[in-house]
């Protein structure tokens, strides 16, 4: 998986969603929504909110 380091580098780390700990996921794949689904959505929202255009740098 490739991450966009440009976006990550330009964001406020204190508000970044925390990855679920290993004991938060059952690993069964039947939870809806899974804690990983919620994390990915929160991370996408955080990245979109904190993304800077090239003119804002």
PyMOL Python script that loads the backbone (N, CA, C, O; Angstrom):
from pymol import cmd

cmd.read_pdbstr("""\
ATOM      1  N   UNK A   1       0.848  -1.177   0.000  1.00  0.00           N
ATOM      2  CA  UNK A   1       0.000   0.000   0.000  1.00  0.00           C
ATOM      3  C   UNK A   1       0.892   1.238   0.000  1.00  0.00           C
ATOM      4  O   UNK A   1       1.875   1.299   0.739  1.00  0.00           O
ATOM      5  N   UNK A   2       0.556   2.210  -0.816  1.00  0.00           N
ATOM      6  CA  UNK A   2       1.332   3.428  -0.916  1.00  0.00           C
ATOM      7  C   UNK A   2       0.552   4.560  -0.266  1.00  0.00           C
ATOM      8  O   UNK A   2      -0.649   4.708  -0.491  1.00  0.00           O
ATOM      9  N   UNK A   3       1.239   5.352   0.538  1.00  0.00           N
ATOM     10  CA  UNK A   3       0.589   6.494   1.167  1.00  0.00           C
ATOM     11  C   UNK A   3       1.050   7.769   0.506  1.00  0.00           C
ATOM     12  O   UNK A   3       2.110   7.809  -0.119  1.00  0.00           O
ATOM     13  N   UNK A   4       0.263   8.796   0.640  1.00  0.00           N
ATOM     14  CA  UNK A   4       0.608  10.098   0.094  1.00  0.00           C
ATOM     15  C   UNK A   4       1.315  10.891   1.185  1.00  0.00           C
ATOM     16  O   UNK A   4       0.663  11.549   1.996  1.00  0.00           O
ATOM     17  N   UNK A   5       2.641  10.834   1.210  1.00  0.00           N
ATOM     18  CA  UNK A   5       3.419  11.494   2.249  1.00  0.00           C
ATOM     19  C   UNK A   5       3.299  13.003   2.200  1.00  0.00           C
ATOM     20  O   UNK A   5       3.503  13.666   3.217  1.00  0.00           O
ATOM     21  N   UNK A   6       2.979  13.561   1.057  1.00  0.00           N
ATOM     22  CA  UNK A   6       2.822  14.999   0.943  1.00  0.00           C
ATOM     23  C   UNK A   6       1.657  15.472   1.799  1.00  0.00           C
ATOM     24  O   UNK A   6       1.774  16.457   2.528  1.00  0.00           O
ATOM     25  N   UNK A   7       0.550  14.778   1.711  1.00  0.00           N
ATOM     26  CA  UNK A   7      -0.624  15.146   2.508  1.00  0.00           C
ATOM     27  C   UNK A   7      -0.347  14.913   3.986  1.00  0.00           C
ATOM     28  O   UNK A   7      -0.664  15.767   4.814  1.00  0.00           O
ATOM     29  N   UNK A   8       0.233  13.783   4.326  1.00  0.00           N
ATOM     30  CA  UNK A   8       0.499  13.465   5.723  1.00  0.00           C
ATOM     31  C   UNK A   8       1.449  14.499   6.333  1.00  0.00           C
ATOM     32  O   UNK A   8       1.260  14.912   7.477  1.00  0.00           O
ATOM     33  N   UNK A   9       2.443  14.908   5.596  1.00  0.00           N
ATOM     34  CA  UNK A   9       3.422  15.857   6.106  1.00  0.00           C
ATOM     35  C   UNK A   9       2.824  17.236   6.348  1.00  0.00           C
ATOM     36  O   UNK A   9       3.366  18.008   7.138  1.00  0.00           O
ATOM     37  N   UNK A  10       1.732  17.557   5.693  1.00  0.00           N
ATOM     38  CA  UNK A  10       1.161  18.894   5.800  1.00  0.00           C
ATOM     39  C   UNK A  10      -0.062  18.944   6.716  1.00  0.00           C
ATOM     40  O   UNK A  10      -0.835  19.900   6.656  1.00  0.00           O
ATOM     41  N   UNK A  11      -0.248  17.932   7.558  1.00  0.00           N
ATOM     42  CA  UNK A  11      -1.427  17.880   8.398  1.00  0.00           C
ATOM     43  C   UNK A  11      -1.062  17.973   9.869  1.00  0.00           C
ATOM     44  O   UNK A  11       0.093  17.776  10.248  1.00  0.00           O
ATOM     45  N   UNK A  12      -2.045  18.271  10.685  1.00  0.00           N
ATOM     46  CA  UNK A  12      -1.870  18.379  12.127  1.00  0.00           C
ATOM     47  C   UNK A  12      -1.985  16.987  12.741  1.00  0.00           C
ATOM     48  O   UNK A  12      -3.073  16.411  12.754  1.00  0.00           O
ATOM     49  N   UNK A  13      -0.903  16.446  13.241  1.00  0.00           N
ATOM     50  CA  UNK A  13      -0.859  15.077  13.725  1.00  0.00           C
ATOM     51  C   UNK A  13      -1.730  14.853  14.961  1.00  0.00           C
ATOM     52  O   UNK A  13      -2.191  13.732  15.177  1.00  0.00           O
ATOM     53  N   UNK A  14      -1.970  15.873  15.774  1.00  0.00           N
ATOM     54  CA  UNK A  14      -2.732  15.647  17.005  1.00  0.00           C
ATOM     55  C   UNK A  14      -4.196  15.282  16.736  1.00  0.00           C
ATOM     56  O   UNK A  14      -4.828  14.625  17.563  1.00  0.00           O
ATOM     57  N   UNK A  15      -4.733  15.695  15.601  1.00  0.00           N
ATOM     58  CA  UNK A  15      -6.125  15.395  15.277  1.00  0.00           C
ATOM     59  C   UNK A  15      -6.276  14.151  14.409  1.00  0.00           C
ATOM     60  O   UNK A  15      -7.392  13.753  14.073  1.00  0.00           O
ATOM     61  N   UNK A  16      -5.160  13.544  14.051  1.00  0.00           N
ATOM     62  CA  UNK A  16      -5.196  12.380  13.169  1.00  0.00           C
ATOM     63  C   UNK A  16      -5.869  11.205  13.877  1.00  0.00           C
ATOM     64  O   UNK A  16      -5.545  10.910  15.027  1.00  0.00           O
ATOM     65  N   UNK A  17      -6.803  10.532  13.200  1.00  0.00           N
ATOM     66  CA  UNK A  17      -7.455   9.368  13.815  1.00  0.00           C
ATOM     67  C   UNK A  17      -6.423   8.297  14.178  1.00  0.00           C
ATOM     68  O   UNK A  17      -5.454   8.084  13.449  1.00  0.00           O
ATOM     69  N   UNK A  18      -6.639   7.638  15.292  1.00  0.00           N
ATOM     70  CA  UNK A  18      -5.735   6.586  15.742  1.00  0.00           C
ATOM     71  C   UNK A  18      -6.152   5.248  15.148  1.00  0.00           C
ATOM     72  O   UNK A  18      -7.337   4.920  15.085  1.00  0.00           O
ATOM     73  N   UNK A  19      -5.145   4.476  14.711  1.00  0.00           N
ATOM     74  CA  UNK A  19      -5.409   3.135  14.190  1.00  0.00           C
ATOM     75  C   UNK A  19      -6.036   2.288  15.289  1.00  0.00           C
ATOM     76  O   UNK A  19      -5.668   2.419  16.456  1.00  0.00           O
ATOM     77  N   UNK A  20      -6.972   1.429  14.932  1.00  0.00           N
ATOM     78  CA  UNK A  20      -7.540   0.525  15.943  1.00  0.00           C
ATOM     79  C   UNK A  20      -6.443  -0.381  16.501  1.00  0.00           C
ATOM     80  O   UNK A  20      -5.550  -0.813  15.773  1.00  0.00           O
ATOM     81  N   UNK A  21      -6.521  -0.658  17.787  1.00  0.00           N
ATOM     82  CA  UNK A  21      -5.558  -1.583  18.383  1.00  0.00           C
ATOM     83  C   UNK A  21      -5.936  -3.006  17.982  1.00  0.00           C
ATOM     84  O   UNK A  21      -7.054  -3.257  17.530  1.00  0.00           O
ATOM     85  N   UNK A  22      -5.004  -3.923  18.149  1.00  0.00           N
ATOM     86  CA  UNK A  22      -5.232  -5.300  17.705  1.00  0.00           C
ATOM     87  C   UNK A  22      -6.402  -5.961  18.412  1.00  0.00           C
ATOM     88  O   UNK A  22      -7.028  -6.862  17.854  1.00  0.00           O
ATOM     89  N   UNK A  23      -6.711  -5.530  19.631  1.00  0.00           N
ATOM     90  CA  UNK A  23      -7.821  -6.163  20.350  1.00  0.00           C
ATOM     91  C   UNK A  23      -9.184  -5.542  20.031  1.00  0.00           C
ATOM     92  O   UNK A  23     -10.201  -5.978  20.570  1.00  0.00           O
ATOM     93  N   UNK A  24      -9.212  -4.531  19.163  1.00  0.00           N
ATOM     94  CA  UNK A  24     -10.484  -3.907  18.777  1.00  0.00           C
ATOM     95  C   UNK A  24     -11.147  -4.587  17.584  1.00  0.00           C
ATOM     96  O   UNK A  24     -12.331  -4.368  17.328  1.00  0.00           O
ATOM     97  N   UNK A  25     -10.403  -5.405  16.859  1.00  0.00           N
ATOM     98  CA  UNK A  25     -10.939  -6.074  15.675  1.00  0.00           C
ATOM     99  C   UNK A  25     -11.037  -7.567  15.945  1.00  0.00           C
ATOM    100  O   UNK A  25     -10.089  -8.177  16.441  1.00  0.00           O
ATOM    101  N   UNK A  26     -12.174  -8.150  15.621  1.00  0.00           N
ATOM    102  CA  UNK A  26     -12.357  -9.584  15.859  1.00  0.00           C
ATOM    103  C   UNK A  26     -11.689 -10.423  14.779  1.00  0.00           C
ATOM    104  O   UNK A  26     -11.397 -11.600  14.993  1.00  0.00           O
ATOM    105  N   UNK A  27     -11.449  -9.819  13.619  1.00  0.00           N
ATOM    106  CA  UNK A  27     -10.809 -10.542  12.531  1.00  0.00           C
ATOM    107  C   UNK A  27     -11.740 -11.466  11.769  1.00  0.00           C
ATOM    108  O   UNK A  27     -11.313 -12.170  10.854  1.00  0.00           O
ATOM    109  N   UNK A  28     -13.004 -11.466  12.141  1.00  0.00           N
ATOM    110  CA  UNK A  28     -13.949 -12.367  11.501  1.00  0.00           C
ATOM    111  C   UNK A  28     -14.518 -11.860  10.188  1.00  0.00           C
ATOM    112  O   UNK A  28     -14.997 -12.643   9.368  1.00  0.00           O
ATOM    113  N   UNK A  29     -14.465 -10.565   9.992  1.00  0.00           N
ATOM    114  CA  UNK A  29     -14.962  -9.993   8.749  1.00  0.00           C
ATOM    115  C   UNK A  29     -16.467  -9.846   8.667  1.00  0.00           C
ATOM    116  O   UNK A  29     -16.996  -9.525   7.603  1.00  0.00           O
ATOM    117  N   UNK A  30     -17.173 -10.076   9.777  1.00  0.00           N
ATOM    118  CA  UNK A  30     -18.625 -10.006   9.712  1.00  0.00           C
ATOM    119  C   UNK A  30     -19.212  -8.761  10.374  1.00  0.00           C
ATOM    120  O   UNK A  30     -20.419  -8.532  10.293  1.00  0.00           O
ATOM    121  N   UNK A  31     -18.383  -7.961  11.022  1.00  0.00           N
ATOM    122  CA  UNK A  31     -18.887  -6.751  11.675  1.00  0.00           C
ATOM    123  C   UNK A  31     -19.190  -5.688  10.618  1.00  0.00           C
ATOM    124  O   UNK A  31     -18.432  -5.503   9.667  1.00  0.00           O
ATOM    125  N   UNK A  32     -20.285  -5.015  10.801  1.00  0.00           N
ATOM    126  CA  UNK A  32     -20.674  -3.991   9.849  1.00  0.00           C
ATOM    127  C   UNK A  32     -21.169  -2.763  10.616  1.00  0.00           C
ATOM    128  O   UNK A  32     -22.275  -2.796  11.156  1.00  0.00           O
ATOM    129  N   UNK A  33     -20.405  -1.707  10.680  1.00  0.00           N
ATOM    130  CA  UNK A  33     -19.109  -1.540  10.040  1.00  0.00           C
ATOM    131  C   UNK A  33     -17.990  -2.077  10.931  1.00  0.00           C
ATOM    132  O   UNK A  33     -18.102  -2.100  12.157  1.00  0.00           O
ATOM    133  N   UNK A  34     -16.938  -2.497  10.297  1.00  0.00           N
ATOM    134  CA  UNK A  34     -15.743  -2.953  11.001  1.00  0.00           C
ATOM    135  C   UNK A  34     -15.014  -1.726  11.556  1.00  0.00           C
ATOM    136  O   UNK A  34     -15.128  -0.634  11.001  1.00  0.00           O
ATOM    137  N   UNK A  35     -14.268  -1.905  12.647  1.00  0.00           N
ATOM    138  CA  UNK A  35     -13.501  -0.781  13.191  1.00  0.00           C
ATOM    139  C   UNK A  35     -12.516  -0.246  12.162  1.00  0.00           C
ATOM    140  O   UNK A  35     -12.198   0.943  12.171  1.00  0.00           O
ATOM    141  N   UNK A  36     -12.027  -1.114  11.269  1.00  0.00           N
ATOM    142  CA  UNK A  36     -11.114  -0.672  10.214  1.00  0.00           C
ATOM    143  C   UNK A  36     -11.843   0.155   9.170  1.00  0.00           C
ATOM    144  O   UNK A  36     -11.257   1.087   8.619  1.00  0.00           O
ATOM    145  N   UNK A  37     -13.109  -0.153   8.877  1.00  0.00           N
ATOM    146  CA  UNK A  37     -13.908   0.669   7.957  1.00  0.00           C
ATOM    147  C   UNK A  37     -14.077   2.068   8.532  1.00  0.00           C
ATOM    148  O   UNK A  37     -13.934   3.063   7.821  1.00  0.00           O
ATOM    149  N   UNK A  38     -14.383   2.136   9.825  1.00  0.00           N
ATOM    150  CA  UNK A  38     -14.570   3.431  10.477  1.00  0.00           C
ATOM    151  C   UNK A  38     -13.267   4.215  10.507  1.00  0.00           C
ATOM    152  O   UNK A  38     -13.266   5.425  10.281  1.00  0.00           O
ATOM    153  N   UNK A  39     -12.160   3.539  10.783  1.00  0.00           N
ATOM    154  CA  UNK A  39     -10.850   4.196  10.801  1.00  0.00           C
ATOM    155  C   UNK A  39     -10.507   4.754   9.424  1.00  0.00           C
ATOM    156  O   UNK A  39     -10.092   5.907   9.310  1.00  0.00           O
ATOM    157  N   UNK A  40     -10.675   3.945   8.377  1.00  0.00           N
ATOM    158  CA  UNK A  40     -10.341   4.411   7.026  1.00  0.00           C
ATOM    159  C   UNK A  40     -11.198   5.611   6.622  1.00  0.00           C
ATOM    160  O   UNK A  40     -10.701   6.538   5.983  1.00  0.00           O
ATOM    161  N   UNK A  41     -12.459   5.601   6.984  1.00  0.00           N
ATOM    162  CA  UNK A  41     -13.333   6.730   6.656  1.00  0.00           C
ATOM    163  C   UNK A  41     -12.912   7.980   7.429  1.00  0.00           C
ATOM    164  O   UNK A  41     -12.873   9.075   6.869  1.00  0.00           O
ATOM    165  N   UNK A  42     -12.598   7.814   8.708  1.00  0.00           N
ATOM    166  CA  UNK A  42     -12.150   8.955   9.516  1.00  0.00           C
ATOM    167  C   UNK A  42     -10.821   9.491   8.996  1.00  0.00           C
ATOM    168  O   UNK A  42     -10.619  10.705   8.968  1.00  0.00           O
ATOM    169  N   UNK A  43      -9.915   8.611   8.586  1.00  0.00           N
ATOM    170  CA  UNK A  43      -8.627   9.025   8.058  1.00  0.00           C
ATOM    171  C   UNK A  43      -8.798   9.778   6.734  1.00  0.00           C
ATOM    172  O   UNK A  43      -8.130  10.785   6.499  1.00  0.00           O
ATOM    173  N   UNK A  44      -9.688   9.290   5.877  1.00  0.00           N
ATOM    174  CA  UNK A  44      -9.952   9.975   4.605  1.00  0.00           C
ATOM    175  C   UNK A  44     -10.517  11.368   4.869  1.00  0.00           C
ATOM    176  O   UNK A  44     -10.102  12.337   4.233  1.00  0.00           O
ATOM    177  N   UNK A  45     -11.452  11.470   5.793  1.00  0.00           N
ATOM    178  CA  UNK A  45     -12.036  12.760   6.141  1.00  0.00           C
ATOM    179  C   UNK A  45     -10.974  13.698   6.684  1.00  0.00           C
ATOM    180  O   UNK A  45     -10.935  14.874   6.321  1.00  0.00           O
ATOM    181  N   UNK A  46     -10.111  13.182   7.555  1.00  0.00           N
ATOM    182  CA  UNK A  46      -9.028  13.974   8.140  1.00  0.00           C
ATOM    183  C   UNK A  46      -8.064  14.462   7.064  1.00  0.00           C
ATOM    184  O   UNK A  46      -7.663  15.626   7.063  1.00  0.00           O
ATOM    185  N   UNK A  47      -7.692  13.564   6.146  1.00  0.00           N
ATOM    186  CA  UNK A  47      -6.781  13.954   5.063  1.00  0.00           C
ATOM    187  C   UNK A  47      -7.417  15.007   4.160  1.00  0.00           C
ATOM    188  O   UNK A  47      -6.768  15.984   3.787  1.00  0.00           O
ATOM    189  N   UNK A  48      -8.692  14.806   3.807  1.00  0.00           N
ATOM    190  CA  UNK A  48      -9.385  15.778   2.948  1.00  0.00           C
ATOM    191  C   UNK A  48      -9.466  17.136   3.634  1.00  0.00           C
ATOM    192  O   UNK A  48      -9.263  18.171   2.998  1.00  0.00           O
ATOM    193  N   UNK A  49      -9.760  17.131   4.915  1.00  0.00           N
ATOM    194  CA  UNK A  49      -9.897  18.372   5.685  1.00  0.00           C
ATOM    195  C   UNK A  49      -8.566  19.108   5.785  1.00  0.00           C
ATOM    196  O   UNK A  49      -8.528  20.338   5.774  1.00  0.00           O
ATOM    197  N   UNK A  50      -7.487  18.359   5.882  1.00  0.00           N
ATOM    198  CA  UNK A  50      -6.175  18.965   6.116  1.00  0.00           C
ATOM    199  C   UNK A  50      -5.315  19.085   4.865  1.00  0.00           C
ATOM    200  O   UNK A  50      -4.182  19.561   4.936  1.00  0.00           O
ATOM    201  N   UNK A  51      -5.832  18.667   3.741  1.00  0.00           N
ATOM    202  CA  UNK A  51      -5.057  18.755   2.501  1.00  0.00           C
ATOM    203  C   UNK A  51      -4.832  20.221   2.139  1.00  0.00           C
ATOM    204  O   UNK A  51      -5.717  21.063   2.298  1.00  0.00           O
ATOM    205  N   UNK A  52      -3.644  20.498   1.657  1.00  0.00           N
ATOM    206  CA  UNK A  52      -3.313  21.856   1.233  1.00  0.00           C
ATOM    207  C   UNK A  52      -3.062  21.875  -0.258  1.00  0.00           C
ATOM    208  O   UNK A  52      -2.419  20.981  -0.809  1.00  0.00           O
ATOM    209  N   UNK A  53      -3.565  22.878  -0.885  1.00  0.00           N
ATOM    210  CA  UNK A  53      -3.269  23.028  -2.313  1.00  0.00           C
ATOM    211  C   UNK A  53      -1.835  23.546  -2.446  1.00  0.00           C
ATOM    212  O   UNK A  53      -1.305  24.119  -1.494  1.00  0.00           O
ATOM    213  N   UNK A  54      -1.197  23.360  -3.600  1.00  0.00           N
ATOM    214  CA  UNK A  54       0.186  23.831  -3.793  1.00  0.00           C
ATOM    215  C   UNK A  54       0.361  25.327  -3.547  1.00  0.00           C
ATOM    216  O   UNK A  54       1.457  25.760  -3.193  1.00  0.00           O
ATOM    217  N   UNK A  55      -0.680  26.118  -3.724  1.00  0.00           N
ATOM    218  CA  UNK A  55      -0.562  27.574  -3.508  1.00  0.00           C
ATOM    219  C   UNK A  55      -0.617  27.948  -2.031  1.00  0.00           C
ATOM    220  O   UNK A  55      -0.259  29.070  -1.672  1.00  0.00           O
ATOM    221  N   UNK A  56      -1.064  27.024  -1.157  1.00  0.00           N
ATOM    222  CA  UNK A  56      -1.171  27.318   0.268  1.00  0.00           C
ATOM    223  C   UNK A  56       0.106  27.001   1.035  1.00  0.00           C
ATOM    224  O   UNK A  56       0.201  27.346   2.213  1.00  0.00           O
ATOM    225  N   UNK A  57       1.086  26.363   0.417  1.00  0.00           N
ATOM    226  CA  UNK A  57       2.307  25.954   1.110  1.00  0.00           C
ATOM    227  C   UNK A  57       3.213  27.115   1.406  1.00  0.00           C
ATOM    228  O   UNK A  57       4.283  26.931   1.988  1.00  0.00           O
TER     229      UNK A  57
END
""", "prot")
cmd.dss("prot")
cmd.show_as("cartoon", "prot")
cmd.util.cbc("prot")
cmd.orient("prot")
